[in-house]
Amino acid sequence: MHTYSSIAVGTDGSATSLMAVRAAASMARVYDADLTVICAHYSANTSLLNSSNAEQSKVHIVTDDDAARILGMAEDIAREEQAPRINLMAKPGMPANVLLDAVQETGADLLVVGNKGMRTLAGRIFGNIPGDVAKKAPVDVVLVDTRAEGHD
């Protein structure tokens, strides 16, 4: 039987990203897997100059102060879903890069992200975080359908 032992999920605190956290936490419960919740943030020394214009325009900016609050909300959701083991990680940088690096660092064998931006015209033309992650991830990726929240 196919199983996962370590699941990673990214959040920026948006309603759609917290839907992805809920789905990942539920999967962690089912697979009895470790869950790592990752929040990319920008500290005073993190440069946006290394990112593409398309990624800059689509990223919800999270400061390092916001990251702790966001991870607290995500942890509450993961506990509600009864994830057995929860790790929280705040890392500076662009979200797609942070998620891919965190997968390597944690040894995750599944990455969960919301599909926000994938159905928009700008997302199709310029790229989006879930699409970039799905193309580049060295592990299985689950894209959570976030339409229930009324967002693309």
mmCIF file of the C-alpha atoms, coordinates in Angstrom:
data_MODEL
# 
_entry.id   MODEL 
# 
loop_
_atom_site.group_PDB 
_atom_site.id 
_atom_site.type_symbol 
_atom_site.label_atom_id 
_atom_site.label_alt_id 
_atom_site.label_comp_id 
_atom_site.label_asym_id 
_atom_site.label_entity_id 
_atom_site.label_seq_id 
_atom_site.pdbx_PDB_ins_code 
_atom_site.Cartn_x 
_atom_site.Cartn_y 
_atom_site.Cartn_z 
_atom_site.occupancy 
_atom_site.B_iso_or_equiv 
_atom_site.pdbx_formal_charge 
_atom_site.auth_seq_id 
_atom_site.auth_comp_id 
_atom_site.auth_asym_id 
_atom_site.auth_atom_id 
_atom_site.pdbx_PDB_model_num 
ATOM 1   C CA . MET A 1 1   ? 0.000   0.000  0.000   1.00 0.00 ? 1   MET A CA 1 
ATOM 2   C CA . HIS A 1 2   ? 1.294   3.443  -0.934  1.00 0.00 ? 2   HIS A CA 1 
ATOM 3   C CA . THR A 1 3   ? 1.790   5.712  2.055   1.00 0.00 ? 3   THR A CA 1 
ATOM 4   C CA . TYR A 1 4   ? 3.371   9.018  3.051   1.00 0.00 ? 4   TYR A CA 1 
ATOM 5   C CA . SER A 1 5   ? 5.461   9.519  6.171   1.00 0.00 ? 5   SER A CA 1 
ATOM 6   C CA . SER A 1 6   ? 6.093   13.265 5.990   1.00 0.00 ? 6   SER A CA 1 
ATOM 7   C CA . ILE A 1 7   ? 3.737   15.866 4.515   1.00 0.00 ? 7   ILE A CA 1 
ATOM 8   C CA . ALA A 1 8   ? 4.602   19.526 3.932   1.00 0.00 ? 8   ALA A CA 1 
ATOM 9   C CA . VAL A 1 9   ? 2.100   22.322 3.300   1.00 0.00 ? 9   VAL A CA 1 
ATOM 10  C CA . GLY A 1 10  ? 2.543   26.022 2.644   1.00 0.00 ? 10  GLY A CA 1 
ATOM 11  C CA . THR A 1 11  ? 0.431   28.857 3.999   1.00 0.00 ? 11  THR A CA 1 
ATOM 12  C CA . ASP A 1 12  ? 0.383   32.637 3.766   1.00 0.00 ? 12  ASP A CA 1 
ATOM 13  C CA . GLY A 1 13  ? -2.590  32.941 6.113   1.00 0.00 ? 13  GLY A CA 1 
ATOM 14  C CA . SER A 1 14  ? -5.131  33.399 3.311   1.00 0.00 ? 14  SER A CA 1 
ATOM 15  C CA . ALA A 1 15  ? -8.402  31.482 3.469   1.00 0.00 ? 15  ALA A CA 1 
ATOM 16  C CA . THR A 1 16  ? -7.363  29.388 0.481   1.00 0.00 ? 16  THR A CA 1 
ATOM 17  C CA . SER A 1 17  ? -3.977  28.454 1.925   1.00 0.00 ? 17  SER A CA 1 
ATOM 18  C CA . LEU A 1 18  ? -5.619  27.479 5.203   1.00 0.00 ? 18  LEU A CA 1 
ATOM 19  C CA . MET A 1 19  ? -7.870  25.131 3.208   1.00 0.00 ? 19  MET A CA 1 
ATOM 20  C CA . ALA A 1 20  ? -4.663  23.460 2.002   1.00 0.00 ? 20  ALA A CA 1 
ATOM 21  C CA . VAL A 1 21  ? -3.464  23.219 5.621   1.00 0.00 ? 21  VAL A CA 1 
ATOM 22  C CA . ARG A 1 22  ? -6.730  21.527 6.603   1.00 0.00 ? 22  ARG A CA 1 
ATOM 23  C CA . ALA A 1 23  ? -6.429  19.018 3.746   1.00 0.00 ? 23  ALA A CA 1 
ATOM 24  C CA . ALA A 1 24  ? -2.764  18.285 4.534   1.00 0.00 ? 24  ALA A CA 1 
ATOM 25  C CA . ALA A 1 25  ? -3.501  17.833 8.240   1.00 0.00 ? 25  ALA A CA 1 
ATOM 26  C CA . SER A 1 26  ? -6.303  15.423 7.439   1.00 0.00 ? 26  SER A CA 1 
ATOM 27  C CA . MET A 1 27  ? -3.967  13.424 5.187   1.00 0.00 ? 27  MET A CA 1 
ATOM 28  C CA . ALA A 1 28  ? -1.333  13.417 7.937   1.00 0.00 ? 28  ALA A CA 1 
ATOM 29  C CA . ARG A 1 29  ? -3.907  11.889 10.278  1.00 0.00 ? 29  ARG A CA 1 
ATOM 30  C CA . VAL A 1 30  ? -4.890  9.218  7.743   1.00 0.00 ? 30  VAL A CA 1 
ATOM 31  C CA . TYR A 1 31  ? -1.268  8.301  6.956   1.00 0.00 ? 31  TYR A CA 1 
ATOM 32  C CA . ASP A 1 32  ? 0.017   8.830  10.524  1.00 0.00 ? 32  ASP A CA 1 
ATOM 33  C CA . ALA A 1 33  ? 2.557   11.175 8.945   1.00 0.00 ? 33  ALA A CA 1 
ATOM 34  C CA . ASP A 1 34  ? 4.556   14.111 10.240  1.00 0.00 ? 34  ASP A CA 1 
ATOM 35  C CA . LEU A 1 35  ? 3.062   17.439 9.118   1.00 0.00 ? 35  LEU A CA 1 
ATOM 36  C CA . THR A 1 36  ? 5.266   20.443 8.472   1.00 0.00 ? 36  THR A CA 1 
ATOM 37  C CA . VAL A 1 37  ? 3.489   23.760 7.936   1.00 0.00 ? 37  VAL A CA 1 
ATOM 38  C CA . ILE A 1 38  ? 5.658   26.293 6.100   1.00 0.00 ? 38  ILE A CA 1 
ATOM 39  C CA . CYS A 1 39  ? 5.193   30.043 5.964   1.00 0.00 ? 39  CYS A CA 1 
ATOM 40  C CA . ALA A 1 40  ? 7.421   32.056 3.630   1.00 0.00 ? 40  ALA A CA 1 
ATOM 41  C CA . HIS A 1 41  ? 8.047   35.579 4.860   1.00 0.00 ? 41  HIS A CA 1 
ATOM 42  C CA . TYR A 1 42  ? 10.105  38.652 4.172   1.00 0.00 ? 42  TYR A CA 1 
ATOM 43  C CA . SER A 1 43  ? 12.497  39.974 6.744   1.00 0.00 ? 43  SER A CA 1 
ATOM 44  C CA . ALA A 1 44  ? 14.179  43.349 6.535   1.00 0.00 ? 44  ALA A CA 1 
ATOM 45  C CA . ASN A 1 45  ? 17.108  41.773 4.673   1.00 0.00 ? 45  ASN A CA 1 
ATOM 46  C CA . THR A 1 46  ? 15.072  39.619 2.258   1.00 0.00 ? 46  THR A CA 1 
ATOM 47  C CA . SER A 1 47  ? 15.215  41.062 -1.229  1.00 0.00 ? 47  SER A CA 1 
ATOM 48  C CA . LEU A 1 48  ? 12.311  41.020 -3.643  1.00 0.00 ? 48  LEU A CA 1 
ATOM 49  C CA . LEU A 1 49  ? 14.775  41.891 -6.402  1.00 0.00 ? 49  LEU A CA 1 
ATOM 50  C CA . ASN A 1 50  ? 15.584  38.221 -6.995  1.00 0.00 ? 50  ASN A CA 1 
ATOM 51  C CA . SER A 1 51  ? 11.992  37.361 -7.849  1.00 0.00 ? 51  SER A CA 1 
ATOM 52  C CA . SER A 1 52  ? 10.206  37.625 -11.168 1.00 0.00 ? 52  SER A CA 1 
ATOM 53  C CA . ASN A 1 53  ? 7.761   40.503 -11.623 1.00 0.00 ? 53  ASN A CA 1 
ATOM 54  C CA . ALA A 1 54  ? 4.930   38.004 -12.067 1.00 0.00 ? 54  ALA A CA 1 
ATOM 55  C CA . GLU A 1 55  ? 5.685   36.298 -8.763  1.00 0.00 ? 55  GLU A CA 1 
ATOM 56  C CA . GLN A 1 56  ? 5.990   39.647 -6.958  1.00 0.00 ? 56  GLN A CA 1 
ATOM 57  C CA . SER A 1 57  ? 2.606   40.779 -8.215  1.00 0.00 ? 57  SER A CA 1 
ATOM 58  C CA . LYS A 1 58  ? 0.856   37.588 -7.076  1.00 0.00 ? 58  LYS A CA 1 
ATOM 59  C CA . VAL A 1 59  ? 2.470   37.051 -3.660  1.00 0.00 ? 59  VAL A CA 1 
ATOM 60  C CA . HIS A 1 60  ? 0.654   37.945 -0.472  1.00 0.00 ? 60  HIS A CA 1 
ATOM 61  C CA . ILE A 1 61  ? 3.450   39.710 1.445   1.00 0.00 ? 61  ILE A CA 1 
ATOM 62  C CA . VAL A 1 62  ? 3.999   38.156 4.858   1.00 0.00 ? 62  VAL A CA 1 
ATOM 63  C CA . THR A 1 63  ? 6.362   39.894 7.249   1.00 0.00 ? 63  THR A CA 1 
ATOM 64  C CA . ASP A 1 64  ? 8.425   37.924 9.717   1.00 0.00 ? 64  ASP A CA 1 
ATOM 65  C CA . ASP A 1 65  ? 6.109   39.244 12.458  1.00 0.00 ? 65  ASP A CA 1 
ATOM 66  C CA . ASP A 1 66  ? 3.053   37.896 10.593  1.00 0.00 ? 66  ASP A CA 1 
ATOM 67  C CA . ALA A 1 67  ? 4.597   34.444 10.187  1.00 0.00 ? 67  ALA A CA 1 
ATOM 68  C CA . ALA A 1 68  ? 4.244   33.447 13.856  1.00 0.00 ? 68  ALA A CA 1 
ATOM 69  C CA . ARG A 1 69  ? 0.573   34.491 13.931  1.00 0.00 ? 69  ARG A CA 1 
ATOM 70  C CA . ILE A 1 70  ? -0.152  32.664 10.665  1.00 0.00 ? 70  ILE A CA 1 
ATOM 71  C CA . LEU A 1 71  ? 1.606   29.508 11.845  1.00 0.00 ? 71  LEU A CA 1 
ATOM 72  C CA . GLY A 1 72  ? -0.434  29.658 15.062  1.00 0.00 ? 72  GLY A CA 1 
ATOM 73  C CA . MET A 1 73  ? -3.676  29.710 13.044  1.00 0.00 ? 73  MET A CA 1 
ATOM 74  C CA . ALA A 1 74  ? -2.422  26.831 10.908  1.00 0.00 ? 74  ALA A CA 1 
ATOM 75  C CA . GLU A 1 75  ? -1.430  24.835 13.986  1.00 0.00 ? 75  GLU A CA 1 
ATOM 76  C CA . ASP A 1 76  ? -4.954  25.254 15.403  1.00 0.00 ? 76  ASP A CA 1 
ATOM 77  C CA . ILE A 1 77  ? -6.422  23.890 12.160  1.00 0.00 ? 77  ILE A CA 1 
ATOM 78  C CA . ALA A 1 78  ? -3.968  20.979 12.108  1.00 0.00 ? 78  ALA A CA 1 
ATOM 79  C CA . ARG A 1 79  ? -4.917  20.092 15.700  1.00 0.00 ? 79  ARG A CA 1 
ATOM 80  C CA . GLU A 1 80  ? -8.631  20.242 14.807  1.00 0.00 ? 80  GLU A CA 1 
ATOM 81  C CA . GLU A 1 81  ? -7.910  17.738 12.020  1.00 0.00 ? 81  GLU A CA 1 
ATOM 82  C CA . GLN A 1 82  ? -5.954  15.594 14.497  1.00 0.00 ? 82  GLN A CA 1 
ATOM 83  C CA . ALA A 1 83  ? -2.612  15.620 12.683  1.00 0.00 ? 83  ALA A CA 1 
ATOM 84  C CA . PRO A 1 84  ? -0.435  13.383 14.867  1.00 0.00 ? 84  PRO A CA 1 
ATOM 85  C CA . ARG A 1 85  ? 2.808   15.395 14.752  1.00 0.00 ? 85  ARG A CA 1 
ATOM 86  C CA . ILE A 1 86  ? 2.972   19.059 13.732  1.00 0.00 ? 86  ILE A CA 1 
ATOM 87  C CA . ASN A 1 87  ? 6.115   21.023 12.906  1.00 0.00 ? 87  ASN A CA 1 
ATOM 88  C CA . LEU A 1 88  ? 6.009   24.753 12.149  1.00 0.00 ? 88  LEU A CA 1 
ATOM 89  C CA . MET A 1 89  ? 8.567   26.441 9.903   1.00 0.00 ? 89  MET A CA 1 
ATOM 90  C CA . ALA A 1 90  ? 8.953   30.110 8.981   1.00 0.00 ? 90  ALA A CA 1 
ATOM 91  C CA . LYS A 1 91  ? 11.540  30.816 6.307   1.00 0.00 ? 91  LYS A CA 1 
ATOM 92  C CA . PRO A 1 92  ? 12.461  34.025 4.500   1.00 0.00 ? 92  PRO A CA 1 
ATOM 93  C CA . GLY A 1 93  ? 12.171  34.118 0.714   1.00 0.00 ? 93  GLY A CA 1 
ATOM 94  C CA . MET A 1 94  ? 9.875   33.701 -2.256  1.00 0.00 ? 94  MET A CA 1 
ATOM 95  C CA . PRO A 1 95  ? 7.108   31.180 -1.504  1.00 0.00 ? 95  PRO A CA 1 
ATOM 96  C CA . ALA A 1 96  ? 7.763   28.685 -4.322  1.00 0.00 ? 96  ALA A CA 1 
ATOM 97  C CA . ASN A 1 97  ? 11.475  28.528 -3.518  1.00 0.00 ? 97  ASN A CA 1 
ATOM 98  C CA . VAL A 1 98  ? 10.843  28.299 0.222   1.00 0.00 ? 98  VAL A CA 1 
ATOM 99  C CA . LEU A 1 99  ? 8.421   25.403 -0.252  1.00 0.00 ? 99  LEU A CA 1 
ATOM 100 C CA . LEU A 1 100 ? 10.799  23.483 -2.504  1.00 0.00 ? 100 LEU A CA 1 
ATOM 101 C CA . ASP A 1 101 ? 13.738  24.037 -0.118  1.00 0.00 ? 101 ASP A CA 1 
ATOM 102 C CA . ALA A 1 102 ? 11.630  22.989 2.879   1.00 0.00 ? 102 ALA A CA 1 
ATOM 103 C CA . VAL A 1 103 ? 10.645  19.725 1.170   1.00 0.00 ? 103 VAL A CA 1 
ATOM 104 C CA . GLN A 1 104 ? 14.343  18.903 0.828   1.00 0.00 ? 104 GLN A CA 1 
ATOM 105 C CA . GLU A 1 105 ? 15.195  20.003 4.378   1.00 0.00 ? 105 GLU A CA 1 
ATOM 106 C CA . THR A 1 106 ? 12.389  18.082 6.051   1.00 0.00 ? 106 THR A CA 1 
ATOM 107 C CA . GLY A 1 107 ? 12.524  14.976 3.878   1.00 0.00 ? 107 GLY A CA 1 
ATOM 108 C CA . ALA A 1 108 ? 8.836   15.384 3.045   1.00 0.00 ? 108 ALA A CA 1 
ATOM 109 C CA . ASP A 1 109 ? 7.465   12.882 0.546   1.00 0.00 ? 109 ASP A CA 1 
ATOM 110 C CA . LEU A 1 110 ? 4.285   14.853 -0.202  1.00 0.00 ? 110 LEU A CA 1 
ATOM 111 C CA . LEU A 1 111 ? 3.752   18.581 -0.724  1.00 0.00 ? 111 LEU A CA 1 
ATOM 112 C CA . VAL A 1 112 ? 0.270   20.109 -0.450  1.00 0.00 ? 112 VAL A CA 1 
ATOM 113 C CA . VAL A 1 113 ? -0.603  23.546 -1.860  1.00 0.00 ? 113 VAL A CA 1 
ATOM 114 C CA . GLY A 1 114 ? -3.787  25.403 -2.688  1.00 0.00 ? 114 GLY A CA 1 
ATOM 115 C CA . ASN A 1 115 ? -4.512  25.984 -6.368  1.00 0.00 ? 115 ASN A CA 1 
ATOM 116 C CA . LYS A 1 116 ? -5.032  29.755 -6.037  1.00 0.00 ? 116 LYS A CA 1 
ATOM 117 C CA . GLY A 1 117 ? -4.053  31.575 -9.217  1.00 0.00 ? 117 GLY A CA 1 
ATOM 118 C CA . MET A 1 118 ? -3.958  28.511 -11.463 1.00 0.00 ? 118 MET A CA 1 
ATOM 119 C CA . ARG A 1 119 ? -7.258  29.316 -13.193 1.00 0.00 ? 119 ARG A CA 1 
ATOM 120 C CA . THR A 1 120 ? -6.626  33.030 -13.679 1.00 0.00 ? 120 THR A CA 1 
ATOM 121 C CA . LEU A 1 121 ? -5.463  34.444 -16.989 1.00 0.00 ? 121 LEU A CA 1 
ATOM 122 C CA . ALA A 1 122 ? -2.469  36.099 -15.326 1.00 0.00 ? 122 ALA A CA 1 
ATOM 123 C CA . GLY A 1 123 ? -1.586  32.823 -13.621 1.00 0.00 ? 123 GLY A CA 1 
ATOM 124 C CA . ARG A 1 124 ? -1.694  30.966 -16.919 1.00 0.00 ? 124 ARG A CA 1 
ATOM 125 C CA . ILE A 1 125 ? 0.447   33.542 -18.713 1.00 0.00 ? 125 ILE A CA 1 
ATOM 126 C CA . PHE A 1 126 ? 2.930   34.613 -16.051 1.00 0.00 ? 126 PHE A CA 1 
ATOM 127 C CA . GLY A 1 127 ? 2.994   31.592 -13.781 1.00 0.00 ? 127 GLY A CA 1 
ATOM 128 C CA . ASN A 1 128 ? 1.798   30.998 -10.254 1.00 0.00 ? 128 ASN A CA 1 
ATOM 129 C CA . ILE A 1 129 ? 3.133   29.475 -7.060  1.00 0.00 ? 129 ILE A CA 1 
ATOM 130 C CA . PRO A 1 130 ? 1.183   26.166 -7.164  1.00 0.00 ? 130 PRO A CA 1 
ATOM 131 C CA . GLY A 1 131 ? 2.054   25.608 -10.823 1.00 0.00 ? 131 GLY A CA 1 
ATOM 132 C CA . ASP A 1 132 ? 5.730   26.407 -10.279 1.00 0.00 ? 132 ASP A CA 1 
ATOM 133 C CA . VAL A 1 133 ? 5.889   24.096 -7.272  1.00 0.00 ? 133 VAL A CA 1 
ATOM 134 C CA . ALA A 1 134 ? 4.099   21.269 -9.087  1.00 0.00 ? 134 ALA A CA 1 
ATOM 135 C CA . LYS A 1 135 ? 6.547   21.462 -12.001 1.00 0.00 ? 135 LYS A CA 1 
ATOM 136 C CA . LYS A 1 136 ? 9.694   21.573 -9.881  1.00 0.00 ? 136 LYS A CA 1 
ATOM 137 C CA . ALA A 1 137 ? 8.919   19.478 -6.798  1.00 0.00 ? 137 ALA A CA 1 
ATOM 138 C CA . PRO A 1 138 ? 10.934  16.264 -6.405  1.00 0.00 ? 138 PRO A CA 1 
ATOM 139 C CA . VAL A 1 139 ? 7.988   14.655 -4.568  1.00 0.00 ? 139 VAL A CA 1 
ATOM 140 C CA . ASP A 1 140 ? 4.268   14.077 -5.110  1.00 0.00 ? 140 ASP A CA 1 
ATOM 141 C CA . VAL A 1 141 ? 2.209   17.276 -5.056  1.00 0.00 ? 141 VAL A CA 1 
ATOM 142 C CA . VAL A 1 142 ? -1.461  17.589 -4.112  1.00 0.00 ? 142 VAL A CA 1 
ATOM 143 C CA . LEU A 1 143 ? -3.260  20.680 -5.386  1.00 0.00 ? 143 LEU A CA 1 
ATOM 144 C CA . VAL A 1 144 ? -6.218  21.498 -3.151  1.00 0.00 ? 144 VAL A CA 1 
ATOM 145 C CA . ASP A 1 145 ? -9.245  22.909 -4.961  1.00 0.00 ? 145 ASP A CA 1 
ATOM 146 C CA . THR A 1 146 ? -9.963  26.224 -3.209  1.00 0.00 ? 146 THR A CA 1 
ATOM 147 C CA . ARG A 1 147 ? -13.060 27.234 -5.187  1.00 0.00 ? 147 ARG A CA 1 
ATOM 148 C CA . ALA A 1 148 ? -15.255 26.591 -2.130  1.00 0.00 ? 148 ALA A CA 1 
ATOM 149 C CA . GLU A 1 149 ? -13.841 29.807 -0.675  1.00 0.00 ? 149 GLU A CA 1 
ATOM 150 C CA . GLY A 1 150 ? -14.850 31.722 -3.809  1.00 0.00 ? 150 GLY A CA 1 
ATOM 151 C CA . HIS A 1 151 ? -11.267 32.613 -4.752  1.00 0.00 ? 151 HIS A CA 1 
ATOM 152 C CA . ASP A 1 152 ? -9.081  31.733 -7.700  1.00 0.00 ? 152 ASP A CA 1 
# 
